[in-house]
C-alpha cells in the first residue's frame, strides 16, 4: 500500500474520532434534552405508530409563532422517528441515536463527496471541518426536526454536481433531495430548491424540455405530501403565505422588506458563518475573507469545466438565499442557513485543494499551519466539553431531571392514585405528557388524573426570570391545602396538596 494511501486512512480515522468525541455524549450517558419540541414530536410519532393515525404534515413552521399560519414542515421526520420509536418501544433515546448516526454519516459523506469533487485533500479538509463545526456537532446531540437535514443537503449537492453531465437520474435526484429537505426544515428547502432550479437554467443550461419535466418531477414528488395536504385543506398554506405578504399593514404584513429587515438578515447570515468554524480561532471578519477570497480567485482560474460549474453553484446559494429570505420579515435563525454552512466548508476545501494542486508553497504552508492551529486549539475544548456534559445532570431541561421528578412524585404517593398538574414556561406540557405515557405508565402502571380532589401534586418547571408560575398558582391552581413543598436537585418545585 502506498504511503499516501496509508496517510489518508490514518487522517480519516483521526477525523472520525474527532467527530465521535463531542457527538457521542448523549448516546453514552443517555441524558439528553427533552423539551417542548421533542415532546410535541414524540406525541405525533405516538399518534402514527400507536394510534394508527398517519399524517401528511409535520410541525407548523416556527412552531406557529413565525406569523406564517398554515405552513408546515414535511411529515417524513415523524416517520423517520417512528423507526427508533418501534425499536426502543417509545424510548426517546432511540431518536438521539438516530441523530448521532445521521450526523456521523454526514461527516463521512462530506469526505467521500469532497474527495470525488476536489480530490483526496479536499475530501479530508471537508470531513475535518464538518467534524469540528459547532453547528454540525449540535445536530448530533438532541432530537430536533432540523438536525437530519445536513445529510440530505449534501446529497442534493452531490447530485447537482453529477447533474452537470445532464443525465436524467441525477437531475431528478438533485431536485428531489433539495425538496426532500422540507421534511426537516421548510426554510432550508425552498431557497435550496430555487438554487437548484436556477443552477440548471443558467449554469448547466438545460435546453431539452424533457429534462425540465424530470427536474420538476423531483420537486413535485418530494413535496407531494404537502401538496396533497394543501388540496385537502383548500390551499391553507398558500393562503397563509399570501396573507403574510399582502395582508393589512396593521397586522405586520409587508411585501417589500424594510431597512431593519435587510440589516437584520445580513447579521443573521454573518452569524451563521460564525457557526461554521470552531469559536475564537481568529477574528471572524478575517476568517470570512480567508474562506471566500481564495475560493473566488481559484474559481476565476479554474480550467475544469464541471468543477467550475459546481463551485459557481456554491456561490449562487448566497444571493438566492438572501433574496428569498427578503420576503421573510422575521428573524432568520442560523439553522435556516445550514446549506450555506455546508457551502462555506466546501468552498474552503476547494481553496485548499486548489492551492495544493497548483503547488502554491507559501499558501500551502499557511493552510497547513492554520488547520493545525484549529485542531490543536479545538481538541482540548472538545475534551473539556465531553467531560463536563457527560456528567451534567441537566436540571429541568434533560430527560433525567424530568423522569426523576415524576418518579419522586409516584414514590411519594406509595401506590395510591393521585392527580398531577404541571407548569412549564412554554405553557404546553408536551414533554411531560409523553413521559407520563412512555415512562410512568410502563413503570407504575397508571397515568395520574387531572382533578383537584383528594391527593394531587404540582410539578413546576420554574421560570427564573418572569416567575409566571406564581401567577399560575394564584389563578389556575388555587384549590387544596398545601401539605408540603420541596425543591428537587434538578430545580423542579414539587407541591403536594389535598383537595376537598
C-alpha positions as CSV (number, residue, x, y, z in Angstrom):
1,X,0.0,0.0,0.0
2,X,1.3,3.4,-1.0
3,X,2.4,5.9,1.7
4,X,-0.1,8.5,0.6
5,X,-3.0,5.9,0.9
6,X,-1.8,4.9,4.4
7,X,-1.7,8.6,5.4
8,X,-5.2,9.2,4.0
9,X,-6.6,6.3,6.1
10,X,-4.8,7.5,9.2
11,X,-6.1,11.0,8.8
12,X,-9.7,9.8,8.0
13,X,-9.6,7.6,11.2
14,X,-8.4,10.7,13.1
15,X,-11.3,12.8,11.7
16,X,-13.9,10.2,12.6
17,X,-12.5,10.0,16.1
18,X,-12.8,13.8,16.4
19,X,-16.3,13.6,15.1
20,X,-17.3,10.9,17.6
21,X,-15.9,12.7,20.7
22,X,-18.5,15.5,21.1
23,X,-21.3,13.8,19.2
24,X,-21.4,10.7,21.4
25,X,-22.0,12.4,24.8
26,X,-25.8,11.8,25.0
27,X,-25.6,8.4,23.3
28,X,-23.2,7.3,26.1
29,X,-24.8,9.0,29.2
30,X,-28.4,8.7,27.9
31,X,-29.3,12.1,29.4
32,X,-30.5,14.2,26.5
33,X,-32.5,17.4,26.1
34,X,-36.3,16.6,26.0
35,X,-38.2,19.8,25.8
36,X,-41.2,21.4,24.1
37,X,-40.2,20.4,20.5
38,X,-39.2,16.8,21.4
39,X,-42.3,16.2,23.4
40,X,-44.6,17.6,20.7
41,X,-42.8,15.5,18.0
42,X,-42.9,12.3,20.0
43,X,-46.6,12.7,20.7
44,X,-47.1,13.0,16.9
45,X,-45.0,9.8,16.4
46,X,-47.1,8.0,19.0
47,X,-50.1,9.2,17.1
48,X,-48.8,7.5,14.0
49,X,-47.4,4.3,15.5
50,X,-49.6,3.5,18.4
51,X,-52.9,5.2,17.5
52,X,-52.5,4.4,13.8
53,X,-53.2,7.9,12.6
54,X,-50.9,8.7,9.7
55,X,-50.3,12.3,8.8
56,X,-49.4,14.4,5.7
57,X,-47.8,17.2,7.7
58,X,-45.1,17.8,10.3
59,X,-44.9,20.6,12.8
60,X,-46.1,24.1,11.9
61,X,-43.3,26.3,10.6
62,X,-41.9,28.4,13.5
63,X,-44.0,26.3,16.0
64,X,-46.9,28.6,15.0
65,X,-45.0,31.7,16.1
66,X,-43.4,32.8,12.8
67,X,-46.5,34.6,11.5
68,X,-46.8,32.0,8.7
69,X,-50.1,30.4,9.6
70,X,-51.0,27.1,7.9
71,X,-47.5,26.3,6.6
72,X,-46.0,23.0,7.9
73,X,-42.8,21.1,7.7
74,X,-43.0,17.8,5.8
75,X,-44.2,14.6,7.6
76,X,-41.2,12.3,7.0
77,X,-39.3,13.5,10.0
78,X,-42.1,11.9,12.1
79,X,-41.9,8.7,10.0
80,X,-38.1,8.7,10.5
81,X,-38.5,8.9,14.2
82,X,-41.1,6.1,14.1
83,X,-38.2,3.6,13.3
84,X,-36.3,4.1,16.6
85,X,-39.7,4.5,18.3
86,X,-40.6,1.0,17.3
87,X,-37.2,-0.4,18.1
88,X,-37.0,1.1,21.6
89,X,-40.7,0.8,22.5
90,X,-41.2,4.6,22.6
91,X,-38.0,5.5,24.4
92,X,-36.8,8.9,23.1
93,X,-33.2,7.7,23.5
94,X,-33.7,6.0,20.1
95,X,-34.2,9.3,18.4
96,X,-30.9,10.6,19.9
97,X,-29.1,7.6,18.5
98,X,-30.7,8.3,15.1
99,X,-29.5,11.9,15.2
100,X,-26.0,10.7,16.1
101,X,-25.9,8.2,13.3
102,X,-27.1,10.7,10.7
103,X,-24.5,13.3,11.9
104,X,-21.6,10.9,11.7
105,X,-22.8,9.8,8.3
106,X,-22.8,13.4,7.2
107,X,-19.1,13.7,8.2
108,X,-18.2,10.5,6.3
109,X,-20.3,11.5,3.3
110,X,-18.7,15.0,3.2
111,X,-15.3,13.3,3.0
112,X,-16.4,11.0,0.2
113,X,-18.2,13.7,-1.7
114,X,-15.3,16.2,-1.2
115,X,-12.8,13.5,-2.4
116,X,-14.9,12.9,-5.6
117,X,-15.2,16.6,-6.5
118,X,-12.0,18.0,-5.1
119,X,-9.6,15.1,-4.6
120,X,-8.2,13.5,-1.5
121,X,-7.0,16.7,0.1
122,X,-10.4,18.4,-0.5
123,X,-12.2,15.4,0.9
124,X,-10.1,15.3,4.1
125,X,-10.5,19.0,4.7
126,X,-14.3,18.9,4.2
127,X,-14.5,15.9,6.6
128,X,-12.4,17.6,9.2
129,X,-14.4,20.9,9.1
130,X,-17.7,19.0,9.3
131,X,-16.3,17.1,12.2
132,X,-15.3,20.3,14.1
133,X,-18.1,22.6,13.1
134,X,-20.2,23.6,16.2
135,X,-23.4,23.8,14.0
136,X,-23.0,20.2,12.8
137,X,-21.9,18.9,16.2
138,X,-25.0,20.2,17.8
139,X,-27.2,18.3,15.3
140,X,-26.0,15.0,16.7
141,X,-26.8,15.8,20.4
142,X,-30.6,16.1,20.5
143,X,-33.7,15.1,18.6
144,X,-35.0,18.0,16.5
145,X,-36.6,18.3,13.1
146,X,-33.8,20.4,11.6
147,X,-31.0,18.2,12.6
148,X,-31.2,15.4,10.0
149,X,-31.2,17.9,7.1
150,X,-27.4,18.1,6.6
151,X,-27.0,14.6,5.0
152,X,-29.8,15.3,2.5
153,X,-28.5,18.8,1.7
154,X,-25.1,17.1,0.9
155,X,-27.0,14.6,-1.3
156,X,-28.7,17.4,-3.2
157,X,-25.2,19.0,-3.7
158,X,-23.8,15.7,-4.8
159,X,-26.4,15.0,-7.4
160,X,-26.3,18.6,-8.6
161,X,-22.6,18.1,-9.3
162,X,-23.4,14.8,-11.1
163,X,-26.3,16.5,-12.9
164,X,-23.8,18.8,-14.7
165,X,-23.5,15.9,-17.2
166,X,-27.2,16.3,-17.8
167,X,-28.1,12.7,-17.0
168,X,-31.8,12.3,-16.2
169,X,-31.4,10.3,-13.0
170,X,-29.0,12.9,-11.5
171,X,-31.2,15.8,-12.5
172,X,-34.2,14.1,-10.8
173,X,-32.3,13.2,-7.7
174,X,-30.8,16.7,-7.2
175,X,-34.3,18.3,-7.3
176,X,-35.8,15.5,-5.2
177,X,-33.3,15.8,-2.4
178,X,-33.5,19.6,-2.4
179,X,-37.3,19.3,-2.0
180,X,-37.0,16.4,0.4
181,X,-35.2,18.7,2.9
182,X,-38.6,20.3,3.6
183,X,-39.4,17.3,5.8
184,X,-36.9,18.6,8.2
185,X,-36.8,22.4,7.6
186,X,-39.1,24.1,5.1
187,X,-37.0,27.3,5.4
188,X,-33.9,25.4,4.1
189,X,-35.7,23.6,1.3
190,X,-37.3,26.5,-0.5
191,X,-34.2,28.5,-1.3
192,X,-32.2,25.4,-1.9
193,X,-34.8,24.2,-4.4
194,X,-34.8,27.7,-6.1
195,X,-31.0,27.5,-6.3
196,X,-31.1,24.0,-7.9
197,X,-33.6,25.3,-10.5
198,X,-31.5,28.4,-11.3
199,X,-28.4,26.2,-11.5
200,X,-29.9,24.1,-14.3
201,X,-31.2,27.1,-16.2
202,X,-28.1,29.4,-16.0
203,X,-25.1,27.3,-15.2
204,X,-25.8,23.8,-16.6
205,X,-28.0,25.4,-19.3
206,X,-30.6,22.7,-20.0
207,X,-32.2,23.0,-23.3
208,X,-34.4,19.9,-23.5
209,X,-38.0,20.4,-22.3
210,X,-38.0,16.7,-21.2
211,X,-35.1,17.4,-18.8
212,X,-37.1,20.2,-17.2
213,X,-40.0,17.9,-16.8
214,X,-37.7,15.5,-15.0
215,X,-36.4,18.3,-12.9
216,X,-39.9,19.4,-11.8
217,X,-40.9,15.8,-11.2
218,X,-38.2,15.6,-8.5
219,X,-39.6,18.7,-6.8
220,X,-43.2,17.5,-7.1
221,X,-42.6,14.1,-5.7
222,X,-40.5,15.5,-2.8
223,X,-43.3,18.0,-1.9
224,X,-46.1,15.6,-2.6
225,X,-47.4,15.1,1.0
226,X,-47.6,18.9,1.4
227,X,-49.3,19.3,-1.9
228,X,-51.9,16.7,-1.1
229,X,-52.5,18.4,2.3
230,X,-53.0,21.7,0.5
231,X,-55.5,20.2,-1.9
232,X,-57.4,18.6,1.0
233,X,-57.5,21.8,3.1
234,X,-58.3,24.5,0.5
235,X,-54.7,25.7,0.0
236,X,-54.3,26.7,3.6
237,X,-50.6,27.3,3.4
238,X,-50.7,29.3,0.2
239,X,-53.4,31.4,1.6
240,X,-51.5,31.9,4.8
241,X,-48.4,33.0,2.9
242,X,-50.4,35.4,0.7
243,X,-51.9,36.9,3.9
244,X,-48.4,37.2,5.3
245,X,-47.2,39.2,2.3
246,X,-50.3,41.1,1.3
247,X,-52.5,41.4,4.4
248,X,-53.1,44.5,6.4
249,X,-50.1,46.6,7.4
250,X,-51.6,46.8,10.9
251,X,-51.1,43.0,11.2
252,X,-47.5,43.4,10.1
253,X,-47.9,42.2,6.5
254,X,-45.4,43.6,4.0
255,X,-44.3,42.6,0.5
256,X,-41.2,44.9,0.4
257,X,-38.6,44.5,3.1
258,X,-37.8,47.3,5.4
259,X,-34.2,48.6,6.1
260,X,-34.4,47.0,9.5
261,X,-35.2,43.6,8.0
262,X,-32.3,43.9,5.5
263,X,-29.8,44.8,8.2
264,X,-31.2,42.0,10.5
265,X,-30.9,39.4,7.7
266,X,-27.3,40.4,6.9
267,X,-26.5,40.0,10.5
268,X,-28.1,36.5,10.5
269,X,-26.1,35.5,7.5
270,X,-22.8,36.5,9.2
271,X,-23.8,34.8,12.5
272,X,-24.5,31.6,10.5
273,X,-20.9,31.8,9.1
274,X,-19.6,32.1,12.7
275,X,-21.1,28.7,13.5
276,X,-19.1,27.0,10.7
277,X,-15.7,27.1,12.3
278,X,-14.8,26.5,16.0
279,X,-15.2,29.5,18.2
280,X,-12.5,32.1,18.8
281,X,-9.8,30.8,16.5
282,X,-9.4,34.2,14.9
283,X,-11.5,37.4,14.2
284,X,-14.5,36.2,12.1
285,X,-14.1,39.0,9.6
286,X,-10.6,37.7,8.7
287,X,-11.8,34.2,8.6
288,X,-14.6,35.2,6.3
289,X,-12.1,36.7,3.8
290,X,-9.8,33.6,4.1
291,X,-12.7,31.4,3.0
292,X,-14.3,33.4,0.2
293,X,-11.5,35.4,-1.5
294,X,-9.2,32.4,-2.4
295,X,-12.3,30.4,-3.5
296,X,-13.3,33.3,-5.8
297,X,-9.8,33.6,-7.1
298,X,-9.4,29.9,-7.9
299,X,-12.9,29.8,-9.5
300,X,-11.7,32.6,-11.8
301,X,-8.7,30.5,-12.8
302,X,-10.5,27.1,-12.9
303,X,-10.0,25.1,-16.0
304,X,-12.1,22.0,-15.1
305,X,-15.5,22.9,-16.5
306,X,-17.5,20.6,-14.3
307,X,-15.8,21.8,-11.1
308,X,-16.1,25.4,-12.3
309,X,-19.9,25.0,-12.7
310,X,-20.3,23.3,-9.3
311,X,-18.3,26.0,-7.4
312,X,-20.3,28.6,-9.2
313,X,-23.4,26.9,-7.8
314,X,-22.0,27.1,-4.3
315,X,-21.5,30.8,-4.7
316,X,-25.0,31.1,-6.2
317,X,-26.6,29.8,-3.0
318,X,-25.7,33.0,-1.1
319,X,-27.6,35.6,-3.2
320,X,-30.5,33.2,-3.7
321,X,-30.9,32.5,0.0
322,X,-30.7,36.2,0.8
323,X,-33.2,37.3,-1.9
324,X,-35.7,34.5,-0.9
325,X,-35.5,35.5,2.8
326,X,-36.1,39.1,1.9
327,X,-39.8,38.1,1.8
328,X,-39.5,36.8,5.4
329,X,-39.8,39.7,7.8
330,X,-39.0,37.6,11.0
331,X,-35.5,36.8,12.3
332,X,-33.5,34.4,10.2
333,X,-32.4,31.7,12.6
334,X,-29.0,30.1,11.9
335,X,-30.5,26.7,11.3
336,X,-32.3,28.1,8.3
337,X,-28.9,28.6,6.7
338,X,-27.4,25.1,7.2
339,X,-26.9,24.7,3.4
340,X,-24.8,27.9,3.4
341,X,-22.7,26.4,6.2
342,X,-22.1,23.4,4.1
343,X,-21.2,25.6,1.1
344,X,-18.7,27.6,3.2
345,X,-16.9,24.4,4.2
346,X,-16.8,23.1,0.6
347,X,-15.5,26.5,-0.7
348,X,-12.7,26.5,1.9
349,X,-11.9,22.8,1.0
350,X,-11.9,23.9,-2.7
351,X,-9.4,26.7,-1.9
352,X,-7.0,24.3,0.0
353,X,-7.3,21.6,-2.7
354,X,-6.6,24.1,-5.5
355,X,-3.6,25.6,-3.7
356,X,-2.0,22.1,-3.3
357,X,-2.9,21.2,-6.9
358,X,-1.1,24.4,-8.1
359,X,1.8,23.9,-5.7
360,X,1.5,27.4,-4.1
361,X,4.1,26.6,-1.4
362,X,3.6,29.7,0.8
363,X,-0.2,29.3,0.7
364,X,0.1,25.6,1.3
365,X,2.2,26.3,4.4
366,X,-0.4,28.8,5.6
367,X,-3.2,26.3,5.2
368,X,-1.3,23.5,7.0
369,X,-0.4,25.8,9.9
370,X,-3.9,27.2,10.0
371,X,-5.5,23.8,10.1
372,X,-3.1,22.5,12.7
373,X,-3.8,25.6,14.8
374,X,-7.6,24.9,14.5
375,X,-7.2,21.3,15.5
376,X,-4.8,22.0,18.4
377,X,-7.0,24.8,19.8
378,X,-10.3,22.9,19.4
379,X,-9.4,19.4,20.6
380,X,-8.8,20.4,24.3
381,X,-12.1,22.3,24.2
382,X,-13.9,19.3,22.8
383,X,-12.4,17.1,25.5
384,X,-13.5,19.5,28.2
385,X,-17.0,19.7,26.8
386,X,-17.2,15.9,26.7
387,X,-16.1,15.6,30.4
388,X,-18.4,18.4,31.6
389,X,-21.5,17.5,29.5
390,X,-21.2,13.7,30.2
391,X,-21.5,14.4,33.9
392,X,-24.1,17.2,33.6
393,X,-27.4,16.4,35.2
394,X,-29.1,19.0,33.1
395,X,-31.6,20.4,35.6
396,X,-35.1,20.7,34.2
397,X,-34.0,20.6,30.5
398,X,-32.9,17.0,30.2
399,X,-34.7,13.7,30.4
400,X,-33.2,12.5,33.6
401,X,-34.3,15.6,35.6
402,X,-37.8,15.1,34.3
403,X,-38.1,11.4,34.8
404,X,-36.6,11.7,38.3
405,X,-39.1,14.4,39.3
406,X,-42.0,12.2,38.1
407,X,-40.6,9.1,39.8
408,X,-40.3,11.2,43.0
409,X,-44.0,12.0,42.9
410,X,-45.0,8.4,42.2
411,X,-42.8,7.2,45.1
412,X,-44.3,9.7,47.5
413,X,-47.8,8.6,46.6
414,X,-46.9,5.0,47.7
415,X,-49.1,3.3,45.2
416,X,-52.2,5.5,45.8
417,X,-53.8,7.1,42.8
418,X,-53.3,10.9,42.6
419,X,-53.8,13.8,40.2
420,X,-51.0,15.8,38.7
421,X,-50.8,19.4,37.4
422,X,-47.7,20.6,35.6
423,X,-46.4,24.1,34.9
424,X,-43.9,24.7,32.1
425,X,-42.9,28.2,30.8
426,X,-43.7,27.2,27.2
427,X,-47.3,26.7,28.6
428,X,-47.8,23.4,26.6
429,X,-46.6,20.4,28.6
430,X,-45.9,18.1,25.7
431,X,-42.7,16.5,27.1
432,X,-44.4,15.6,30.4
433,X,-47.5,14.2,28.7
434,X,-45.2,12.0,26.7
435,X,-43.0,10.9,29.6
436,X,-46.1,10.0,31.7
437,X,-47.3,7.8,28.8
438,X,-44.0,6.2,27.9
439,X,-42.1,6.1,31.2
440,X,-44.6,6.4,34.1
441,X,-47.4,4.2,32.8
442,X,-44.9,1.4,32.0
443,X,-43.1,1.7,35.3
444,X,-46.0,2.4,37.7
445,X,-49.0,1.1,35.8
446,X,-51.1,4.2,35.5
447,X,-51.2,7.8,34.5
448,X,-52.4,10.4,37.0
449,X,-55.8,12.0,36.9
450,X,-56.3,15.8,36.4
451,X,-58.7,16.7,39.1
452,X,-58.4,18.9,42.2
453,X,-59.8,16.4,44.6
454,X,-58.1,14.1,47.0
455,X,-54.3,14.0,46.8
456,X,-52.8,16.0,43.9
457,X,-49.3,17.2,43.1
458,X,-47.9,20.2,41.4
459,X,-44.8,19.8,39.3
460,X,-43.3,23.2,38.5
461,X,-40.6,23.9,36.0
462,X,-39.5,27.2,37.4
463,X,-39.2,30.2,35.1
464,X,-36.5,32.1,36.9
465,X,-36.8,35.4,35.2
466,X,-40.6,36.0,34.9
467,X,-41.9,33.9,37.8
468,X,-45.1,33.2,35.9
469,X,-45.5,30.1,37.9
470,X,-46.6,32.2,40.8
471,X,-49.4,33.6,38.8
472,X,-50.3,30.1,37.7
473,X,-50.5,29.1,41.4
474,X,-52.7,32.1,42.2
475,X,-55.2,31.6,39.3
476,X,-55.2,28.2,37.7
477,X,-54.2,26.3,40.8
478,X,-55.8,27.9,43.9
479,X,-57.6,24.9,45.5
480,X,-56.5,22.4,48.1
481,X,-54.4,22.6,51.2
482,X,-50.6,22.6,50.8
483,X,-49.1,19.6,52.7
484,X,-45.5,20.3,51.7
485,X,-43.4,21.9,49.1
486,X,-39.9,20.7,48.0
487,X,-37.3,21.9,45.5
488,X,-35.5,19.0,43.8
489,X,-31.8,18.9,42.9
490,X,-32.9,19.4,39.3
491,X,-34.6,22.7,40.1
492,X,-38.2,21.4,39.8
493,X,-40.6,22.5,42.6
494,X,-43.0,19.9,43.8
495,X,-46.0,20.6,45.9
496,X,-48.3,18.1,47.5
497,X,-51.9,19.2,48.2
498,X,-55.1,17.7,49.5
499,X,-58.3,18.9,47.8
500,X,-61.8,18.7,49.0
